[in-house]
C-alpha cells in the first residue's frame, strides 16, 4: 500500500484490490446461501427424510387452523393426539408437506413447498415409503425397524393389482389407518394379532367388495370357529396363527398348493418333516392336493381327534382309501395302535386313582404314567409319517409304561385287600377275646357271691 502525492490517502496495489474483491464476494455469497437455506420450507420435495418437518416444536399452523374447523376437517387433529407419529415428534407437514409456519392457507398449502394433501390410493405406498423405506432415517427411531415394507407390498396380490390400476385394493392405510395410527404392538392397533382377522375381514368378508375378484367371503367366519381362533381370541395365546401368519402381511398372497405344508410347517415343524418323507408326499404332489388342507381344512381347522384316523365314519382316510387297499389297512393298523395305548393309559389311570382314594401310596406309578401320556402325544404326531411301523415304534414304549403302572395299581389293590382281611381277622380275634374276658369276669363274680 502506498500514499498519493499529497500524502493523505492510501493507494492500493492491483493485487491488493483483487484480494479485497474476492473476500467481499465470498462474504456476499455466504450471506446469499444462508438466506436461501433459511427460506427452504419444511416438507420441500428436495428435503431429506431425516429433516421431516412437523416436529412438535415451534409454530404449526396446520394444528392451529384445523382445530377451529368442524367435523371431518378437525377430526385429524383429535385423532393425531394418540398417533404413533405424533408421539415421535412428527406432525401434519411430516406427511403432507406444505409450510406450517405460514398462517395464510394458500401459502401453507403451496405445492411448491411440497404440499401433497390427500394422496391418491395408488400413491399411498410411496407416500408412506418416503420415510419407511429410508433406512438411515428409520434407524434414528429404532435400529431394528424394517425398511422393506414398500418393496414387499408390490410383490403381494394387493400391490400387483394396484400397479395394474385397481383402485379397490388394500394399501398401507387400509390396514394401519391414517390419522391416529397405533404402533403394531399396541393392543388397540388394527394389526395387533387379536384384531388382524377383523381388519382383513373389512374387505374379505364383504360380498360387495370382493365380487369383482370372485373370491369367497366366508374365511373370517370359518376362522372364528377354528382351533387357532380359540387359542388366540379366547385364550389370548399370541403365538396362535391368524391371517397374516399364513398369508403374509405386506407381501400378502395365498399359499400355493405345493407350499401349504411349508406354511403349516413353520409352527408344526415335526409334522411337516414326517409328511415330507411319507408315502403321501409324491401322490399329493402329482394330484395337486394341498397337503395339510386335505385332512385338516384351512380356515376352519378343528382340534384333531383320534376319530380322524382309521376307517370309521369320521375318519379322513376313507375319503381317499377303500377297503382292501394298502392305505386302508395302514389306517386300520395305526388307529388300532393308538387305541391300544390310550386304553392301557385309561385303565391304569382308573386303577391307580381307585388305589389312591383308598389311601394307598401310588404317587410313583402315577408319575410314571405321565410318560405314557407323552408317548401317546408323540404317537399322534408320528401318524403323519403314515407308516404303521413307525407308529408302533412310538406306541410300544408307552404301552410298556402303562402296563407297569397297571401292575403297580393291581399290586396296591391286592395289598389293600390283604390288609383288609388281616384287619377283619384281627377284629374277630379281639372281639372273641373281649367276649372271653367278659364271661371270665362274670364267672369270677359268681364264685365270689357263692363264697359269701
C-alpha positions in Angstrom: 0.0 0.0 0.0 1.3 3.5 -0.9 0.2 7.1 -0.3 -0.6 9.5 -3.2 1.4 12.7 -3.8 -0.4 14.7 -1.2 0.4 12.0 1.3 -3.1 12.0 2.8 -4.8 9.0 1.1 -3.7 5.4 0.9 -3.3 3.8 -2.6 -3.8 0.0 -3.0 -1.7 -2.1 -5.4 -3.6 -4.1 -8.0 -3.0 -7.5 -6.2 -4.4 -6.0 -3.0 -7.6 -4.9 -4.9 -8.1 -8.4 -6.2 -7.8 -9.9 -2.7 -10.3 -7.3 -1.3 -12.7 -8.0 -4.1 -12.5 -11.8 -3.6 -13.1 -11.5 0.1 -16.1 -9.3 -0.4 -17.6 -11.7 -3.0 -17.1 -14.7 -0.7 -18.8 -12.8 2.2 -21.8 -11.8 0.0 -22.1 -15.4 -1.4 -22.1 -16.8 2.1 -24.9 -14.4 3.1 -26.9 -15.4 0.0 -26.5 -19.2 0.7 -27.5 -18.7 4.3 -30.6 -16.7 3.3 -31.6 -19.4 0.7 -31.3 -22.2 3.2 -33.3 -20.2 5.7 -36.1 -19.8 3.2 -36.3 -23.5 2.4 -39.6 -24.7 3.9 -40.2 -28.0 5.8 -41.8 -30.6 3.6 -40.0 -29.5 0.4 -39.7 -32.3 -2.1 -35.9 -31.8 -2.1 -35.7 -32.2 1.7 -34.1 -35.3 3.1 -36.4 -37.6 5.2 -34.0 -37.0 8.1 -35.3 -33.5 8.3 -39.0 -34.4 8.0 -41.0 -31.3 9.3 -43.9 -31.2 11.6 -42.0 -31.7 14.8 -43.9 -30.7 17.9 -41.7 -27.6 18.3 -42.2 -24.1 17.0 -45.2 -22.9 15.1 -47.7 -25.3 13.5 -50.4 -23.5 11.6 -51.9 -26.9 10.5 -53.0 -27.7 14.0 -53.9 -24.1 14.8 -56.2 -23.8 11.8 -57.8 -27.2 11.7 -58.6 -27.1 15.4 -61.0 -24.3 14.7 -62.8 -26.2 11.9 -65.6 -28.7 12.2 -66.4 -32.3 11.5 -64.0 -34.1 9.2 -61.6 -31.2 8.9 -60.9 -31.1 12.6 -61.1 -34.9 13.2 -57.5 -35.5 12.1 -56.2 -33.2 14.9 -58.1 -35.1 17.5 -57.0 -38.5 16.1 -53.4 -37.4 15.9 -53.2 -36.9 19.7 -52.8 -40.7 20.0 -50.8 -41.3 16.8 -47.5 -43.1 16.9 -46.0 -40.5 14.6 -47.1 -37.6 16.8 -45.6 -39.4 19.8 -42.2 -39.4 17.9 -42.5 -35.6 17.3 -44.0 -35.6 13.8 -47.0 -33.6 12.8 -49.2 -32.8 9.7 -46.4 -31.5 7.5 -44.3 -34.5 8.1 -46.6 -36.5 5.8 -48.5 -33.8 3.8 -45.7 -31.3 3.3 -46.5 -27.6 3.0 -45.4 -24.7 5.2 -46.7 -25.0 8.8 -45.0 -21.7 9.6 -47.5 -19.7 7.4 -50.9 -18.6 8.7 -52.2 -17.9 5.2 -54.0 -21.0 3.8 -52.7 -20.6 0.2 -49.1 -20.2 1.3 -49.2 -23.0 3.8 -50.7 -25.3 1.2 -48.3 -24.3 -1.5 -47.4 -27.3 -3.7 -44.0 -25.7 -4.3 -43.3 -26.2 -0.6 -44.0 -29.9 -1.0 -47.7 -29.9 -0.1 -49.4 -33.1 -1.1 -52.8 -33.1 0.7 -54.7 -36.3 0.5 -52.7 -38.8 -1.6 -54.3 -40.9 -4.3 -54.8 -44.6 -3.4 -52.2 -45.8 -5.8 -49.7 -43.3 -4.3 -50.1 -44.4 -0.7 -47.3 -47.0 -0.6 -44.7 -44.4 -1.9 -46.3 -41.8 0.3 -45.6 -43.9 3.4 -42.4 -45.2 1.9 -40.6 -41.8 1.7 -39.9 -42.4 5.4 -40.4 -46.1 6.0 -38.2 -47.1 3.1 -35.3 -44.9 4.3 -33.1 -47.0 6.4 -30.9 -44.1 7.7 -34.0 -42.2 8.8 -35.9 -45.1 10.4 -32.9 -46.2 12.4 -32.9 -42.9 14.3 -36.1 -44.3 15.9 -35.2 -48.0 16.2 -32.3 -49.8 14.6 -34.4 -52.9 14.3 -37.2 -51.4 12.3 -37.9 -52.9 8.9 -37.5 -50.7 5.8 -38.6 -53.2 3.1 -42.4 -52.9 3.5 -42.9 -50.9 0.4 -40.9 -53.2 -1.8 -42.6 -56.2 -0.3 -46.0 -54.7 -0.8 -45.5 -54.7 -4.6 -44.8 -58.4 -4.5 -48.3 -59.0 -3.0 -51.5 -59.6 -4.7 -52.6 -56.2 -3.5 -49.5 -54.4 -4.8 -49.7 -56.1 -8.2 -53.3 -55.2 -8.7 -52.5 -51.6 -7.6 -49.9 -51.3 -10.2 -52.4 -52.5 -12.8 -54.6 -49.6 -11.8 -57.1 -51.3 -9.4 -58.4 -48.6 -7.1 -60.2 -51.2 -4.8 -57.2 -52.9 -3.3 -55.7 -52.6 0.2 -52.8 -50.3 0.8 -51.0 -49.2 4.0 -53.8 -47.0 5.3 -56.4 -49.8 4.7 -54.8 -51.8 7.5 -53.0 -49.3 9.6 -55.3 -46.4 9.3 -54.1 -42.8 8.6 -54.6 -40.3 11.4 -54.4 -42.0 14.8 -52.1 -44.8 13.7 -51.1 -47.1 16.5 -47.8 -48.9 17.0 -48.1 -52.5 15.8 -47.6 -53.8 19.3 -50.4 -51.6 20.7 -53.3 -53.9 21.7 -55.7 -51.3 20.2 -53.9 -51.3 16.8 -55.9 -52.9 13.9 -52.9 -55.0 13.1 -52.5 -56.4 16.7 -52.8 -60.2 16.5 -56.3 -60.4 18.0 -57.6 -57.8 15.6 -56.0 -58.9 12.4 -58.9 -61.2 11.3 -61.3 -58.3 11.8 -59.1 -55.9 9.8 -58.8 -58.3 6.9 -62.5 -59.0 7.1 -63.4 -55.4 6.4 -62.7 -56.3 2.8 -62.6 -60.1 2.6 -65.9 -60.6 4.4 -67.7 -58.1 2.2 -69.6 -59.7 -0.6 -69.9 -56.4 -2.5 -66.2 -55.6 -2.1 -64.9 -59.0 -3.2 -67.4 -59.5 -6.1 -65.0 -58.3 -8.8 -62.4 -60.9 -7.7 -64.7 -64.0 -7.4 -63.2 -64.7 -4.0 -65.1 -66.4 -1.2 -66.1 -64.2 1.7 -66.5 -66.8 4.5 -62.9 -67.0 5.6 -63.3 -64.9 8.7 -66.4 -66.7 9.7 -64.7 -70.1 9.3 -61.6 -68.9 11.1 -63.7 -67.8 14.1 -64.7 -71.5 14.6 -61.2 -72.9 14.3 -58.8 -74.2 16.9 -56.4 -71.3 16.0 -59.1 -68.7 16.8 -60.0 -70.5 20.0 -56.3 -70.2 21.2 -55.8 -66.6 20.0 -59.1 -64.9 20.8 -60.3 -66.8 23.9 -57.0 -68.0 25.5 -55.1 -64.9 24.3 -52.2 -67.1 23.0 -50.5 -64.6 20.7 -48.4 -67.3 19.2 -51.5 -68.8 17.6 -51.8 -68.0 13.9 -54.1 -65.5 12.3 -54.5 -64.3 8.7 -51.0 -62.8 8.2 -49.2 -65.7 9.7 -50.2 -67.9 6.8 -50.7 -65.3 4.0 -48.1 -62.7 5.0 -48.8 -59.1 5.7 -47.1 -56.6 3.4 -46.4 -59.3 0.9 -49.8 -61.0 1.3 -50.5 -63.8 -1.1 -52.4 -67.1 -0.9 -50.1 -70.1 -0.3 -49.8 -72.3 -3.4 -50.9 -75.9 -3.3 -47.3 -77.1 -3.1 -46.4 -74.6 -0.4 -49.2 -75.2 2.2 -47.2 -77.8 4.0 -44.3 -75.4 4.3 -46.5 -72.7 5.7 -48.1 -75.0 8.3 -44.6 -76.4 9.0 -43.5 -73.1 10.3 -45.3 -74.0 13.5 -46.0 -77.7 13.1 -42.4 -78.5 12.1 -42.2 -82.1 13.1 -45.5 -83.0 11.3 -44.1 -81.3 8.3 -40.9 -83.2 8.3 -42.7 -86.5 8.7 -45.1 -85.7 5.8 -42.2 -84.8 3.5 -40.8 -88.4 4.0 -44.2 -90.1 3.9 -45.7 -92.1 1.1 -48.3 -89.4 0.7 -45.8 -86.8 -0.5 -45.5 -87.8 -4.1 -49.2 -88.7 -4.8 -50.4 -85.5 -3.2 -48.0 -83.5 -5.4 -49.0 -85.4 -8.6 -52.7 -84.9 -7.8 -52.1 -81.3 -6.9 -53.6 -81.7 -3.5 -52.7 -79.2 -0.7 -51.1 -81.5 1.8 -52.4 -80.4 5.2 -55.6 -78.9 3.9 -56.9 -82.3 2.6 -57.3 -83.7 6.2 -57.4 -80.5 8.3 -59.0 -77.9 6.1 -57.5 -74.4 6.0 -59.5 -71.6 7.7 -61.9 -73.8 9.7 -59.4 -76.1 11.4 -60.9 -78.1 14.2 -59.0 -79.7 17.1 -57.6 -83.0 15.7 -59.1 -86.2 17.3 -58.3 -89.9 17.0 -61.6 -90.3 15.1 -59.9 -88.6 12.1 -57.6 -91.6 11.9 -58.7 -95.1 10.7 -61.7 -96.3 8.7 -64.6 -95.1 10.8 -67.3 -92.7 9.6 -65.5 -89.6 10.8 -62.1 -90.8 9.5 -60.5 -88.7 6.8 -58.5 -91.7 5.5 -61.6 -93.2 3.8 -62.1 -90.1 1.7 -59.3 -91.5 -0.5 -58.8 -95.1 0.6 -61.2 -98.0 0.1 -61.5 -101.4 1.8 -58.7 -103.7 0.7 -56.1 -101.2 -0.5 -52.8 -100.7 1.4 -53.7 -97.3 2.7 -57.0 -98.6 4.2 -55.1 -101.4 6.0 -52.4 -98.9 7.2 -55.1 -96.6 8.6 -56.7 -99.5 10.5 -53.3 -100.6 11.9 -52.3 -97.1 13.1 -55.7 -96.5 14.7 -55.5 -99.8 16.5 -52.1 -99.0 17.9 -53.2 -95.5 19.1 -56.4 -97.0 20.7 -54.4 -99.7 22.4 -52.0 -97.2 24.1 -54.9 -94.9 25.0 -56.8 -97.9 26.5 -53.9 -99.0 28.6 -53.4 -95.5 29.9 -57.1 -95.1 30.8 -57.2 -98.5 32.6 -54.0 -97.8 34.6 -55.2 -94.4 35.5 -58.6 -95.6 36.8 -56.9 -98.3 38.8 -54.3 -96.0 40.4 -56.9 -93.4 41.2 -59.0 -96.0 42.9 -56.0 -97.1 44.9 -55.1 -93.5 45.8 -58.7 -92.9 47.1 -58.3 -96.0 49.3 -55.3 -94.5 50.9 -52.6 -96.5 49.2 -49.3 -94.9 48.2 -49.2 -94.8 44.4 -47.6 -91.5 43.6 -44.7 -93.1 41.8 -46.6 -95.1 39.3 -49.0 -92.2 38.7 -46.0 -90.0 37.9 -44.6 -92.7 35.6 -48.0 -92.8 33.8 -47.4 -89.2 32.6 -44.6 -90.6 30.5 -47.0 -92.9 28.8 -49.3 -89.9 28.0 -46.3 -88.1 26.5 -45.7 -91.2 24.3 -49.3 -91.0 23.2 -49.0 -87.4 22.2 -45.8 -88.3 20.3 -47.6 -91.2 18.5 -50.4 -88.9 17.4 -47.7 -86.8 15.7 -45.9 -89.7 14.2 -49.1 -90.7 12.3 -48.1 -88.0 9.8 -45.5 -90.5 8.6 -48.4 -92.7 7.5 -46.3 -95.7 8.5 -47.8 -98.4 10.8 -44.2 -99.5 11.7 -43.2 -96.0 12.9 -46.4 -95.6 14.8 -45.9 -99.0 16.5 -42.4 -98.0 17.4 -43.8 -94.8 19.0 -46.6 -96.5 20.9 -44.8 -99.6 22.2 -42.7 -97.8 24.9 -45.9 -96.1 26.1 -47.7 -99.4 26.3 -44.9 -100.8 28.4 -45.0 -97.9 30.8 -48.8 -98.1 31.1 -48.6 -101.9 31.8 -46.1 -101.4 34.6 -48.3 -98.7 36.1 -51.3 -101.0 35.8 -49.4 -103.8 37.6 -48.4 -101.3 40.3 -52.1 -100.4 40.7 -53.1 -104.1 40.8 -50.4 -104.7 43.4 -51.6 -101.8 45.6 -55.2 -103.0 45.4 -54.1 -106.6 46.2 -52.2 -105.2 49.2 -55.2 -103.3 50.2 -57.3 -106.5 50.1 -54.7 -108.3 52.3 -54.7 -105.5 54.8 -58.5 -105.6 55.0 -58.5 -109.3 55.5 -55.9 -109.0 58.2 -57.8 -106.3 59.9 -61.0 -108.4 59.8 -59.2 -111.4 61.4 -57.7 -109.1 64.0 -61.1 -107.6 64.8 -62.7 -111.1 65.1 -59.8 -112.1 67.4 -60.2 -109.0 69.5 -63.9 -109.5 69.7 -63.5 -113.1 70.8 -61.0 -112.0 73.4 -63.4 -109.4 74.8 -66.2 -111.9 74.9 -64.0 -114.4 76.7 -62.8 -111.8 79.2 -66.4 -110.8 79.8 -67.5 -114.3 80.6 -64.4 -114.9 82.8 -65.3 -111.8 84.8 -68.8 -113.0 85.2 -67.6 -116.4 86.4 -65.2 -114.8 88.9 -68.0 -112.6 90.2 -70.3 -115.6 90.5 -67.8 -117.5 92.7 -67.3 -114.5 94.9 -71.1 -114.4 95.6 -71.2 -118.1 96.4 -68.4 -117.9 98.9 -70.2 -115.2 100.9 
